[in-house]
Amino acid sequence: MAYELTDEQRDRYRATAIRSQLRKQELLRFHVEDAEDGNHQRFGERLDVNELMPQLAPNGLTSLSLFSGGGGLDLGFERAGYKHSASFEILDICGETLRANRPSWDIHAGTEAGDVRAARFTPFRGVDVVHGGPPCQPFSVAGKQAGADDPRNMWPDFVRCVLQTRPRAFVAENVPGLLDRKFESFVRDNILTPLENHYTVFRFKLAAHEFGVPQARRRVFFVGFRSQRDTARWLQPVSTHGETDTLFGALQPFNLARQSLGLPEIGFDQVSPTLRSGFTGPRNTTGVLNSKAALNIWNQLRVWPNGVQPTHSMARAYPPENGHFRMSVADCALLQGFPSDWRFSGAVYQALGQIGNSVCPPVAYAVARQVARALGVA
Ligand SMILES: C[S@@+](CC[C@H](N)C(=O)[O-])C[C@H]1O[C@@H](n2cnc3c(N)ncnc32)[C@H](O)[C@@H]1O
């Protein structure tokens, strides 16, 4: 904290900040106007995320999105063939992202139109699938784990939407901490008890790198079906990427971070550490560093997890002093499994917040596909 610094420390930090700012200005002076396209030659072939989730033909199912954020779940469902019904999201900047990428979607965003706690869902009765990631601060390891007492617990609103719209299925996503034993009674009281009278609920965890995303990221999913026939057809998504063959056939090799970013070989590569979620750590930082342990991996990857830049050209023009690769927003989006044509609105910290909070679209796609199969249409 600022008041705990000695004068000497304060002077040293101030000098470092000024030196770094001057260096940035100097480096950027000649480069900011570089055309984005002109900088792609520094990359080798980059991972094409769309290949992880080929667009499926329309399956006749509709999906309603709550807590939509920057659209990870929405995009995965769209690519799995669903027709987007509407999105509800409280942050205007997320609404801008969704509208800019999909002008034809029905987006309810902002504190008035987008607040799930105040939304009327009866007009959406008849939608096939409701999906969403109710805010997860109460459960994340980084959060205080206050559970049901936390005012940010929005599970009751997700449940209300499901009970009001009566979809054939629902999909809810959250952080793995929610399955810890200490939250057993929370899960029972807030999710299972209100829903299990009407739905059969499955719980499972998925790891993004096992679906081709070049990042270590685990999430928990709750999937529910209203009819017994759909329940009987449900099969949890099976990994597509891994190190060994499985009973289900050969797996594709993991997509590693450097290789996916199109960076030259350095004799070390692995999936990137988990990108920081927008709700952990200082809010306005332009870094994606999640933990001290992660820094060690980023260092071995020779990728710098701080000072993410808006564009490739700005990142290239401002290399970190240790010579590691500086990322742009597009690089972070790629590590999260977003295709290059999905753009995030807002300043860098806002884009990183949307990216870090999202469900990796290829993971959303895998779940959406299995749900469609259970509903008998794919
Ligand atoms: C974990 S993120 C969801 C990310 C999204 N599922 C995706 O895949 O990109 C949770 C989102 O809920 C939004 N949110 C929080 N409170 C809300 C409320 N009362 N109504 C609507 N959205 C809310 C947050 O702004 C945040 O974008």
Ligand as a Chemical Component Dictionary entry (heavy atoms), coordinates in Angstrom:
data_LIG
# 
_chem_comp.id                   LIG 
_chem_comp.type                 NON-POLYMER 
_chem_comp.pdbx_formal_charge   0 
_chem_comp.three_letter_code    LIG 
# 
loop_
_chem_comp_atom.comp_id 
_chem_comp_atom.atom_id 
_chem_comp_atom.alt_atom_id 
_chem_comp_atom.type_symbol 
_chem_comp_atom.charge 
_chem_comp_atom.model_Cartn_x 
_chem_comp_atom.model_Cartn_y 
_chem_comp_atom.model_Cartn_z 
_chem_comp_atom.pdbx_ordinal 
LIG C1  C1  C 0  -18.702 -15.237 -15.405 1  
LIG S1  S1  S 1  -19.281 -13.916 -16.363 2  
LIG C2  C2  C 0  -20.141 -14.781 -17.655 3  
LIG C3  C3  C 0  -19.340 -15.007 -18.888 4  
LIG C4  C4  C 0  -20.099 -15.611 -20.035 5  
LIG N1  N1  N 0  -20.850 -16.779 -19.638 6  
LIG C5  C5  C 0  -19.165 -15.980 -21.174 7  
LIG O1  O1  O 0  -19.049 -17.155 -21.481 8  
LIG O2  O2  O -1 -18.528 -15.090 -21.763 9  
LIG C6  C6  C 0  -20.613 -13.281 -15.434 10 
LIG C7  C7  C 0  -21.273 -12.071 -16.044 11 
LIG O3  O3  O 0  -22.439 -11.750 -15.298 12 
LIG C8  C8  C 0  -22.602 -10.355 -15.388 13 
LIG N2  N2  N 0  -23.551 -9.920  -14.341 14 
LIG C9  C9  C 0  -23.296 -9.701  -13.030 15 
LIG N3  N3  N 0  -24.425 -9.354  -12.387 16 
LIG C10 C10 C 0  -25.409 -9.341  -13.307 17 
LIG C11 C11 C 0  -26.799 -9.061  -13.253 18 
LIG N4  N4  N 0  -27.412 -8.716  -12.112 19 
LIG N5  N5  N 0  -27.516 -9.158  -14.397 20 
LIG C12 C12 C 0  -26.916 -9.483  -15.566 21 
LIG N6  N6  N 0  -25.602 -9.775  -15.673 22 
LIG C13 C13 C 0  -24.857 -9.709  -14.559 23 
LIG C14 C14 C 0  -21.207 -9.822  -15.227 24 
LIG O4  O4  O 0  -21.115 -8.497  -15.709 25 
LIG C15 C15 C 0  -20.405 -10.836 -16.045 26 
LIG O5  O5  O 0  -20.239 -10.383 -17.357 27 
# 
loop_
_chem_comp_bond.comp_id 
_chem_comp_bond.atom_id_1 
_chem_comp_bond.atom_id_2 
_chem_comp_bond.value_order 
_chem_comp_bond.pdbx_ordinal 
LIG C1  S1  SING 1  
LIG S1  C2  SING 2  
LIG S1  C6  SING 3  
LIG C2  C3  SING 4  
LIG C3  C4  SING 5  
LIG C4  N1  SING 6  
LIG C4  C5  SING 7  
LIG C5  O1  DOUB 8  
LIG C5  O2  SING 9  
LIG C6  C7  SING 10 
LIG C7  O3  SING 11 
LIG C7  C15 SING 12 
LIG O3  C8  SING 13 
LIG C8  N2  SING 14 
LIG C8  C14 SING 15 
LIG N2  C9  SING 16 
LIG N2  C13 SING 17 
LIG C9  N3  DOUB 18 
LIG N3  C10 SING 19 
LIG C10 C11 SING 20 
LIG C10 C13 DOUB 21 
LIG C11 N4  SING 22 
LIG C11 N5  DOUB 23 
LIG N5  C12 SING 24 
LIG C12 N6  DOUB 25 
LIG N6  C13 SING 26 
LIG C14 O4  SING 27 
LIG C14 C15 SING 28 
LIG C15 O5  SING 29 
# 
